[in-house]
Each structure stands twice: as structure tokens, then as C-alpha cells.
Amino acid sequence: MDPIATSTENDRQEILNKYRGLMRSCMDWTSKTERREIRRAMVYAMNAHKGARRKSGEPYIFHPIAVAKIVVTDIGLDSTSLICALLHDVVEDTFAEIEDIRAEFGSEVASIVDGLTKIAGVFDHKSSAQAENFRKMLLTLSADIRVILIKLADRLHNMQTLQHMKQETQLKISSETLYLYAPLANRLGLHAIKTELEDLALKYTEPQMFIEINQALKQTQRQSRNYIQSFIRSIRDKLNEGHLKFKILHRFKSVYSIYSKMVRQGIPFDEVYDLFAIRIILESTSETEKAECWKAYSLITEKYKPNPERFRDWITIPKANGYEALHCTVMGPRGKWIEVQIRSKKMDYVAEKGFAAHWRYKDSEAALDPGLQNWLDHIRELLETPNMNAVDVVREFKTNLVTEEVFVFTPQGDLITLPTRSTVIDFAYEIHTRVGDTCIGAKVNNKVVPLSYQLSNGDQVEIITSAKQTPKEDWVNYARTSKARHKIKDSLRKERRSITEKGKEIFSWKASQYGVVENEHVMKELLGFLKIRSREEFYFRLGSHRLDATKLSEFIRLKKEGSKFKVDHPDPKKRRQMRDRIHFDELLKEKWGINTDMLMVGEDMNITDYKFAECCQPIPGDDILGFFMPDSSVNIHRTNCQEAIRLMSNYGNNIIKAKWTEMQDITFLAGIRIRGEDRQGMMNDLIRVMSIQMKLNIRSITIDSVDGMFEGDFKIFIHDARELDAMSKRLRAVRGVFSVSRIEELD
């Protein structure tokens, strides 16, 4: 950044005040030697940024001082991190080189500053070039988590001063924050920073909604003050009876969490009832903290009736980010539900500082929290995964920021932790790749279930395998974890390569018999005629016996018919090419309704090339189109989908025509809604049509019945639209069924 002006006397005094405030915040736990190093870093940063100013007009050095203050007070890192925070922008924005930092402050500081420099500006998850930078940055993250913790402090201060940026910059930075930084803060246990990042981002992405919710929340806080104090007094009296030492705090939901609940549940502000929570922090020793938390829970629920569905025990099994507490929701005075959080003082410190809580202390073993280490090991495994492009790395890393988990057990009683909504296939691959590849189902609590079965807390899972089983493409749709998805895709790629090589050999042998010349022009015509997208897919279909060899003969016949088409051109060679090209294209359009440059969608495509849009869930037989995404993948939409209509209106250049190839082995999830008479035996009759007559797999059933009428939503795996139509026709013939319609958008 170019210097704008030298510091004025007022600037120098303000810099000195901010520096003194920073030193006061770390005075209690730093040595004289550490404070001397912090002062050296401060002087170095001031000289490097001399004359530079931020968009607000204030001296640039204000920013690194503010970041260092957040690192110390809000995150609680060590003196090395504080020094790195002061220096975090000098390599990116000034004359300094990383080797200068190494020579001046040592290898540890240089390594962290280098990692922070690499992070700058790389969190654009839609750009493959940016994603490649992100992959490189993650290598630094997995080596030293302080890189990300300091970067979170940097992002927080940037968000706090975002009002000085242009609107498009505000939107870009806020979107990045919601996509990655806030979930990352949450994953690392930094709840306060995560909450502030979300609220600040909402302020710029949804400004009107932010203002409305913020005003309504302040009004609620004023109205609830007396009620909260009354409830706290009653709780305090009860805990005193149990001779517990404690303090009680209360907090209101953040603006962003209220906004998320309103959007998720489709409700107005007035219907968000759990707007505040009571927090009980016990003065306990490490030996008694868990027992005293349970004692406090028992005392509270003696006085106020708890809601059993809203109880959470994160003491017995802590969250992935180290969070420990008991959460319960009780019916308070005047019929109001109130959330109560119970934790010890140590649990509260970890809850506020997360994994960063371990870095303030010099005990190296304390810094190696098992939960953090397991997560870093998983990230390292992700980075070392072959055949995964940079965009996928970003996407999978985002998935791994999820802290909601499900706890299940092996038949031997070993605890396995998986992300929430994980399925049997995730469990199988978590055990071992070979177990996943040969999995055909499982016994969950001694009941046989399919691979797509979603696991719940406390389930005991026994995987059923078969030596004849191999991974299928639709397994990717069941998998929740990045580990399972990658292993499935990797196995499918290996199998596909083997079949493709076999197909090449078959074609070489057949080509001489059918008179097909393997040049670019003829192969393009052949692939267009067969409705296959590429040579590799052609070889794959041939090698897997999914291609009828008689179609090659039909292609030759059409070529011969094309030779009769007359075209005038002085060059005989050009005339022949034009004649064949024009006539062949016309035959394709007339016979198949396609162009040779259409996108062909089907089971023989690489599963990473395209994905089906969740908004409309297209199935074979639907009219479809493709939309090129920024990461070069293609989203397939139904042409009458509202989102597809919006895309065609705004991004016409990114649209490509698409058509289904012949589908044989793949099934697609579709939804139907049935309305009818709620008579005895109706459900059996409906299931008989779907499962026995049509031989289809039912994924889920949701039924609602009122006054002798029922409405049921069925999610079914089907092959194409014709099969769906045939099933719907049979269902309409069932006695008492009034209507059968397709569900346009599946949850």
C-alpha cells in the first residue's frame, strides 16, 4: 500500500494509547523478555506501515494493533501469536520479505506470518484458481492452527470496520464471512467471535432485516428484564439449597441466529420463543465438576418441569470443538419455555475460547487437544487425497466445519463419531475402505436396514458385507462424510478406467468389421448418433456391455444414405465433407431430436462432471438443461424449474442444451403426493403398488390424516419419468385415492 502521509502528532498519541492498551491486556501472563519482543514487533510494524492509511483515513498500524488485541483478549493466544498479529500484513503490503521476518524474529514467527500472507484473499470458493491457493494455505493450517486463529481475528476487525468499504466489497467480504469464517470460528469453539461475525455479515447482506430484528430484539430485552431477574432469583435460591458455588448469567439470541430460525422455519419474529437463555457457571474442581453439573440440573428440574426433547448432554460426550455443558429447556413462570445451560468455570472458559484456550499455557501437551488433533489429522488426510481438485477441497473442508455430530457404536461397544445425518455407508467407510466397498447393508439395533439409513445417537451398527459387492454411483447420494464420498468416487474411477480400456480393445476389433474409421470427424458423428458425450464414455459403454452393437451397423447405414445427398462445391473433398455433415445432422435432428453439441446426461458420465439440481430433482424423461457453474461443473435443471427460468433470464451464456441418454442401472429420488380417503388398508394398498407391482424402493413416507382424509408424501427411487407416470396411473386406480401429483421440490 502506498504511503499517504506521515503520522501527525494526534496519530502518534493515538497509536501510543492503543499500544499501551494492548500491553495492559497481556501484562499479567507475559515475561519481561516476551514484552520486549512484542515492543520490537510493534516498532518493526510501525516502520513498515509508516505513512500508510486505511480506507477510513486512520493510520494503517491501527489495524494490526486491533488484531493483536483480539488475539489476546477474545481468543487468548500466546505472546508469539501476538507478535505475528502485529506483523501479519507487513510481507503482503510493505517492502518486507519473509526472510527479513525470519532473520529478525525467528523461524516460528516467520512460518506463521508466511501462512497468514498466503491466506490473504483466497477464500473465493467459486474460483478454481483461488481454491488452489486455499489448498496451499490449508497445509499451513494443519501444521499450526494459530495461522487460522490470527486470521479470524484479522477478519473480525475487518468486519468491524467494513462501513468504510464500497457496497460491492461489503457484500463480497460478508458473503465470504458467512460461507467460511463464521463456520470455522464455530468449529474451533470461538462462539463469541462466530456470533459477532454472523451479525456483522447480516448487517451488510440483509440490512433491512438486520435493522428490523435488532430493533425488535432490543424491545424484547426491555420487556423481559424483570421476568428474567425473577427467574434467576428462583434458580439462585434452589442452587443455594444444594450448597453449590456459582454465578448466573443470561444472554439473548444473536440477531443472525434469530434470522436463521425465522428463515428455516418460515416464522415471524413474534413466533421465535426461545429468545434468551440462562447460563449457570459452577465454581468446581476438575474432580467434582461433572457431578456438580448434574446436581444443579437435578435441583433445577425439581422446581421447573423440563422438556425431554430439548435436553442435551455434552458433558458425557463433548462436542467436536471441545464444548462441554448440559442444556435443558424448562417451563418457567407464566408458561414460558426457558433454556438453561449448566457448565463449570473451566468448561465455560473452553466454551468461550475453544481450542485456542490451550495456547496461552506453555505446557506443550496441553496444546495438543485430542479433539483438535483428530480434526487436523482429518484435514491433513483430505489435503493428501489424490484425484481431488482444489474446488472439491474447499467444498469438503466446508463440510468438515460442521460441529453437529451423531454418536454410534460398533457391535464391540466402540464409540464412532460422525457428522449429523450420517448414514450406514458413512459408518462403513469410517471403519475401513474395504468394509465400505463391500457393504450391502447393516443391522442397526439388530434390525436390517439399507445403506441409505440415517443413523441416530446411540445406534449400535453392524455392517453386512459381501465379497461380490462393489461401489455403486448412487452411493454418493447417501454419503454424508467427505471420506466416504471420496472413497466411493475413487473406487468408481478405478473400475471405470479398467472398463474403458477393455472398451478400447473391443472397439479396435469391431472397427475393422464395421468399417468405422477412428478419426475426429467420424467419431463425432458416431458419438452424436449414439447420444454419447465423449470417446471415453463410448469406450466405457462398449466395455460394460451397455451399448447395443447393432447401433454401429445402423450408423454405417445412415452414413451410406448421407452419401446420396447432393452439395455443390468446387473442391470434391470439401463437397463430400459438407454432404455428409449436413445430411447426418439432419438425420440426427429428425430421428433423435438432438444436436451433436448437446450435453448428454446419463449413467455413463463421470459422476463428478455434473449434479442434479436439488430445487427440481430432474429424472430421465424430464426436459432438461445444463447450467455451467463457476467451478466448471454443470447443474442439471428441469426446463420448467423456476430457478432454471431465472438462470436463463440472467445467465443465458452459461446455459447448454441437454438430453438424457439411455438409463439402465441408475435410480433417481422422486417425490409424489397422494390425497385420498383415510380408510383401513389404504396404506397397504399403496405400498403394494409401489413395492410389489412396480418393484420400487421407498425411501420415506410422511402421512397426515384429518377428518377421514389423508395426505401422504412418498419419496421413491425410480428410473425415469415414464416409470413415474406408470406408477402414478396405478395409484390413481386404488380405491379411495383422489389425486396423485409429483412433488416439485424435495427437502
Summary of the structure (lengths in Angstrom):
residues: 747
radius of gyration: 31.4
end to end distance: 48.2
largest distance: 106.3
contacts: 2331
relative contact order: 0.05
helix: 54%
strand: 16%
